[in-house]
Amino acid sequence: MKKIAIFAGLILPLQVVALEYRNLGLLYTDAPFNPAESAGISLLTSLKAVSGYPDGAFRPNRTLNRAEFLKIAIASYPKVRVSSSDAKNCFPDVSRDDWFSKYVCLAKKRGMVSGYPDGEFKPGRPVNYAEALKILGELYEYIAFSADDEPWYAGYVRAAKFNRTALPSTIKFDRSITRGQMARLAAAYRAHEEGDLETYRLSEKSLNLVIAKEIAARVQRETAESSASSASSASSQSSAPSESSVVPLPLPSPFPAQSHFLLLGSRDIIASGFFRPRSESVAIANVTVKFREETKNVRSLYLIDEKGTRIAELSPDTYDQNDRTWKAQSDTVVDYILVIQGKSLGIEAVLQDTAVGFPEELIQVKWMSITVSLLGKEESYQIIAANTAYPSHQTANAHITSVTNNRPPIVDLGEGENVLLAEFEIAGEYLDGAELRVNHLTFTQSQRRGVLLSGFSLGALHSIASSPCSLEGSQRINCMNIPAAVGMIEGQSIIVQLWGRLDIDDRIENPLLQIDLLKSGVISTSIESGEMGDIRWTDGQGAYNWIELEKPIAQGSIWK
């Protein structure tokens, strides 16, 4: 057994600030990104560890080299400060004048990196997954051991899996990682260091969900601090404001509500609207919500504001024989003032757990209203919500969370049999005892010039099984009845691969090919026809024809 040495290096007593969860990915010109990458990119952007290219793009699918990764890893670590004095001629191919010298030389001093057998560092070589785990493992001082008969990186892999900071996806250790994967990896290590990994993993599913759950506690804390500050400064009203005062940036609203898969045992916002009093501020007295159909999977309902404050708890109306109406009477409503300017309010649903609930139920609010009373008066009246969002939802035991291109953005066009035409990573989550399986994929040839395709089949990186696919029309490639050996997500993701024969027409100049997954689909209800998506899947009990991602789902590499 050999121990992988950990070098403490120079630890500076830098102040550690609380991690911020805001969608800073929207600052980049090629946004939006998939939810998981957006979480990592946003967190590292808030830490000033990453920035965009000169054109403002982030390019999450582009690979990065060893020097770039080192800079980002160190910049995202809270206990090390890099200075110009760290720059040295520490490798034959690393000069003191290189922009990356101070990062590479500091990393060498701390034992995070070493040279290749020829003594060089090779800063321009793409960093692979194993190297990334070693760099971060050494930086964050993970205890890592490798047996003599194991690969050199085995200890770092075990340490990352033990701490749950490894990429939650299937990726080979010798494969170059992308900037998006780098962001997810570095952000997870930083979040674990702060004891905030659970929140970060939640942000990979939805940043708005984190904000909706955390903002109420944050507001209460800020209010308490503000009250304490006001009390302490009451005797010195002429004091100047502190230069260190921080004005918080506005957080995105959880409204309007959007269609979701409602996982059993979870909670989510299912409806929202804007309520404005007639002429003066009022107090909320009671709430009424009417569903389109009886909801058997909803355990409880709450009226909430944009900060996540629970204003009222609703329960089924015993007088509604159709079991579609829920109400909150005055004894379940907290003291809450609706200001004259009005406020956006929403309905939060808490779902039955798997012991009671079942998947595939459609849930949709038909309308909601509140009854308000004038302050200090007995007069009351009803307000019907305006600017409403009453999207449809579907209960499930699982859902697909992201789909990303797993190839480089640009691929050299080559012809022949069994050519890998497209490769996408499909990630998701599923409840204990449930399954998540992709059973149908439809690819679109979004760009094709001077190229002829035929003989399609679908496989997966984790499996030797494959499934035939067929051409529909001139653009769409259907892969139906995908076997479980290919489509089953048993970890947190799978990498599916579309293969086929590719022939190039030499008479056409600048041949081109791009294969995408386009349509995310729209839920079908009794009042909405919906739309069949390009990814169809099952949670073991229900079959689903849509996913919660924007269109296009994922754009493939450009072959040219």
Buried (B, 14 or more C-beta within 10 A) or exposed (E): EEEBEBEEBEEEEEEEEEBBBBBBBBBBEBBEBBBBBBBBBBBBBBBEBBEBEEEEEBBBBBBBBBBBBBBBBBBBBBBBEBEEEBBBEBBEBBEEEBEBBBBBBBBBBBBBBEBEEEEEBBBEBBBBBBBBBBBBBBBBBBEBBBEEEBEEBBBBBBBBEEBEBBBBBBBEBEBBBBBBBBBBBBBBBBBBBBEBBEBBBBBBBBBBBBBBBBBBEBBEEEEEEEEEEEEEEEEEEEEEEEEEEEEEEEBEBBBBBBBBBBBBBBBBBBBBBBBBBEEEEBBBBBBBBBBBBBBEBBBBBBBBBBBBBEBBBBEBBEEBEEBBBBBBBEEBBEEBEBEEEBBBBBBBBBBBEBEEBBBBBBBBBBBBBBBBBBEEEEEEEEBEBEEBBBBBBBBBBBBBBBBBBBBBBEBEBEEEEEBBBBBBBBBBBBBEEBBBBBBBBBBBBBBBEBBEBEBBBBBBBBBEBBBEBEBEEEEBBBBBEBBBBBBBBEEBBBBBBBBBBBBBEEEEEEBBBBBBBBBBBBBBBEEBEEBEBBBBBBBBEBEBBBBBBEEBBBBBBBBB
